[in-house]
Amino acid sequence: MQTAQKISALLGRVSAAAGRVLRQKKLPDTAFPIMIPPGVAGCNVCGYIAKTGHPRLCPGCGRNQRQRTFKQLFLARLQPEVFGDGPLNDGLLLSPGEVERALLVPRLRRYIVSSLYQTYYGVGPFVRADVRDLAPFADESFDYVQACNVLDYVPEIEQALRAVHRVLRPGGVFVFLIPEGNLLPGAEPVSVSVHASVTGDYWPDPADVPLVRVGRQRLTRLLQESGFQAEQVQLVDTLCRAKCTWWLCRRGEYTNAAHRTPGTLLNAFGQFDRQAAAGFYGLAQQTIARRLFGAVCQRFLAVRNFIGTKIFDRFFQFRVTL
Ligand SMILES: [Zn+2]
């Protein structure tokens, strides 16, 4: 009897350990727990409930799992956390779907619809823009940017993240989705293959659409490096049971001077290259800082050394590095 109990306890521990390992592989550390709204089944847009099977496109309204999980995200997180105090001033909707537009437009005082190839006639004020630079938009001109199924077509994902960061105001929100198939589990770098796609509307050559894959951890790091606080919200669609990861990001303060593109410099030069502008600004900032404060700081350090590091540091707990 004792032996049987021991074996059963051992099996329990082994299965718990296996469960932990499998769960870790399934969900990275940064992922939020999967949210399945209690008592909800079927399409959350039109109410259709499938008698058999799990259709991806809703037979009732034609919406896909991304649009349906966006509604989940909106109700569970965006409505209370982002739009809780009323509408935001300015939104940029990159290639927005119908459900996104229906939910977001009433929460934005002004909004612009944008894409590179598709025109979105009749759905709102449209400005054609490349997400890699978002050149038509000035720095810090939006409180909210949305991009569902956009970044998975952009091999220069890093550039796009910097561009979104640039046009967002501090504290602004960036919400995006990359399909699960394009998200690898670890820190895999951005890789690109070309495939034929049904999304001919979005791409000029439907047989030559870039398929961008990236690891979740790598994407999290790219977001952090671009100045975002990012969170993965994994949702399960209630009709087809597919998982969708929505990335909920807030623009923090600048962490790197190179990201800072001063508005005055850009205004002065119009289409001045932003990378060059950022580099120039960083260099100018360093040069001015060195010239103006270098001498003072050297004196300061000399005095500190003279008095004695230990005593001085006790009263002045900071360092000067130039
Ligand atoms: Zn439906």
Residues whose N, C-alpha, C, O or C-beta is under 5 A from the ligand:
A	BS01	ZN	C43 V45 C46 G47 Y48 C58 G60 C61 G62
